[in-house]
Amino acid sequence: MNSQERKILFFSSAIHFLSHFYILVFPALVMPMSRDLGLPLATVLNISFWMYLLYGLLALAWGWISDHWGHKWAMTVGIILAATGFILAGIVRSLPLISASFALVGIGSSAYHPSGLALVSQGIRERGRAMGITGVWGNIGIAIVPFVAGLLNYLIGWRRGVVILGVVGLAVGISGLLTPFSVERGSEVKYVEKLESRTALKLFIIFCAGVLFAGLMYRSFTVILPAFIESRLGNVSWDFQNLITRRFSSVRDVPAFQTLVANLIATGVYVLGIFGQVVGGKVADRYSLKWAYFIFFCAALPFILAAGFLANALLIPVAGFFVLFTLGLQPIENSLLAYLTPVRWRSMGYGIKFTLTFGAGAFAVKIVGAVERGYGIDSVIFLVAGFLALVIICISVFLASSRGQSIRH
């Protein structure tokens, strides 16, 4: 890569890391926030509704801004806004203001995917590899957020913890804004053979239907994972607590420590998604994008079904392999979208995708809350499996509608 490509890759990776990290801080803090605010779990989950709704709905608006005013500007300003939201969330006290502060996190975090992915797809020649690298950093953000948030909560409390996270984001956003790099509007350094416009539009519509259900699946899983693991840990949590007590010292806050253990395990689960991104990036550059997309989703289904029946240590690997396949396909998915959209509307294309993905995901928060309230936390996993089955059906229609079309880099 040349100097321009390296700068694009560095800042898009750093801000992708933060955008995923930021949007998953809340699920990692659901249990301590519930204890601190004296509210039931379902009520605390609803605090995040506007954050996730705006995170999704504003992706299209950020896509328009990015296409017209510049990908770099949209990407860096967005993360600055999200960082400001975290600082405010740690300062304000009333429930409506806490919800509004997290909503600002959602507004700012929604900027990355339409702007950062467009920047990578248009400005870097090895598109699949670059998508994989940025995806790895996004997954590192996903992977470490449960542990980091749990540790900050244990050491200094959730309020001071989110303020520190906001300060870090401000520093990264301002640095990116001041560093010189850009992509000329309407230009693209990688050439791929384009589909006929009518065919591309039909396939894009089918693709968007699958993305809608994938958004419901993804958010339902991520918003409940730390709490689900904590509820299913059983002897694992107590064994780890006894080990720490014997080797070091007694645990001063048992509920906070159990949350930390659950978040540490959730971190381990998400780590597998990092390896999936590396594999997904290589697959995107070498094989059929549409068949790779289908196979990755199908491979994830048995693992999420198994997670609904397993507990203790057995739960950890099956949840990890579900994450490996569903997050590992992201370079494939984003490369497929770039194939289906013209360069002048690339950010708008990503904006539509992430409006559907994360907009639907916001309603998943409501659905998860209702299912948890009515049927218990275990039932949410089967809800995730149902959304995944709908995704697979949509991709099957995509495959049938694209017969005879070679969709690959």
Rosetta blueprint (number, residue, H / E / L):
1 M L
2 N L
3 S H
4 Q H
5 E H
6 R H
7 K H
8 I H
9 L H
10 F H
11 F H
12 S H
13 S H
14 A H
15 I H
16 H H
17 F H
18 L H
19 S H
20 H H
21 F H
22 Y H
23 I H
24 L H
25 V H
26 F H
27 P H
28 A H
29 L L
30 V H
31 M H
32 P H
33 M H
34 S H
35 R H
36 D H
37 L H
38 G L
39 L L
40 P L
41 L H
42 A H
43 T H
44 V H
45 L H
46 N H
47 I H
48 S L
49 F H
50 W H
51 M H
52 Y H
53 L H
54 L H
55 Y H
56 G H
57 L H
58 L L
59 A H
60 L H
61 A H
62 W H
63 G H
64 W H
65 I H
66 S H
67 D H
68 H H
69 W H
70 G L
71 H H
72 K H
73 W H
74 A H
75 M H
76 T H
77 V H
78 G H
79 I H
80 I H
81 L H
82 A H
83 A H
84 T H
85 G H
86 F H
87 I H
88 L H
89 A H
90 G H
91 I H
92 V L
93 R L
94 S L
95 L H
96 P H
97 L H
98 I H
99 S H
100 A H
101 S H
102 F H
103 A H
104 L H
105 V H
106 G H
107 I H
108 G H
109 S H
110 S L
111 A L
112 Y H
113 H H
114 P H
115 S H
116 G H
117 L H
118 A H
119 L H
120 V H
121 S H
122 Q H
123 G H
124 I L
125 R L
126 E L
127 R H
128 G H
129 R H
130 A H
131 M H
132 G H
133 I H
134 T H
135 G H
136 V H
137 W H
138 G H
139 N H
140 I H
141 G H
142 I H
143 A H
144 I H
145 V H
146 P H
147 F H
148 V H
149 A H
150 G H
151 L H
152 L H
153 N H
154 Y H
155 L H
156 I H
157 G L
158 W H
159 R H
160 R H
161 G H
162 V H
163 V H
164 I H
165 L H
166 G H
167 V H
168 V H
169 G H
170 L H
171 A H
172 V H
173 G H
174 I H
175 S H
176 G H
177 L H
178 L H
179 T L
180 P L
181 F L
182 S L
183 V L
184 E L
185 R L
186 G L
187 S L
188 E L
189 V L
190 K L
191 Y L
192 V L
193 E L
194 K L
195 L L
196 E L
197 S H
198 R H
199 T H
200 A H
201 L H
202 K H
203 L H
204 F H
205 I H
206 I H
207 F H
208 C H
209 A H
210 G H
211 V H
212 L H
213 F H
214 A H
215 G H
216 L H
217 M H
218 Y H
219 R H
220 S H
221 F H
222 T H
223 V H
224 I H
225 L H
226 P H
227 A H
228 F H
229 I H
230 E H
231 S H
232 R H
233 L L
234 G L
235 N H
236 V H
237 S H
238 W H
239 D H
240 F H
241 Q H
242 N H
243 L H
244 I H
245 T H
246 R H
247 R H
248 F L
249 S L
250 S L
251 V L
252 R L
253 D L
254 V H
255 P H
256 A H
257 F H
258 Q H
259 T H
260 L H
261 V H
262 A H
263 N H
264 L H
265 I H
266 A H
267 T H
268 G H
269 V H
270 Y H
271 V H
272 L H
273 G H
274 I H
275 F H
276 G H
277 Q H
278 V H
279 V H
280 G H
281 G H
282 K H
283 V H
284 A H
285 D H
286 R H
287 Y L
288 S L
289 L H
290 K H
291 W H
292 A H
293 Y H
294 F H
295 I H
296 F H
297 F H
298 C H
299 A H
300 A H
301 L H
302 P H
303 F H
304 I H
305 L H
306 A H
307 A H
308 G L
309 F L
310 L L
311 A L
312 N H
313 A H
314 L H
315 L H
316 I H
317 P H
318 V H
319 A H
320 G H
321 F H
322 F H
323 V H
324 L H
325 F H
326 T H
327 L H
328 G H
329 L L
330 Q H
331 P H
332 I H
333 E H
334 N H
335 S H
336 L H
337 L H
338 A H
339 Y H
340 L H
341 T L
342 P L
343 V H
344 R H
345 W H
346 R H
347 S H
348 M H
349 G H
350 Y H
351 G H
352 I H
353 K H
354 F H
355 T H
356 L H
357 T H
358 F H
359 G H
360 A H
361 G H
362 A H
363 F H
364 A H
365 V H
366 K H
367 I H
368 V H
369 G H
370 A H
371 V H
372 E H
373 R H
374 G H
375 Y H
376 G L
377 I L
378 D L
379 S H
380 V H
381 I H
382 F H
383 L H
384 V H
385 A H
386 G H
387 F H
388 L H
389 A H
390 L H
391 V H
392 I H
393 I H
394 C H
395 I H
396 S H
397 V H
398 F H
399 L H
400 A H
401 S H
402 S L
403 R L
404 G L
405 Q L
406 S L
407 I L
408 R L
409 H L
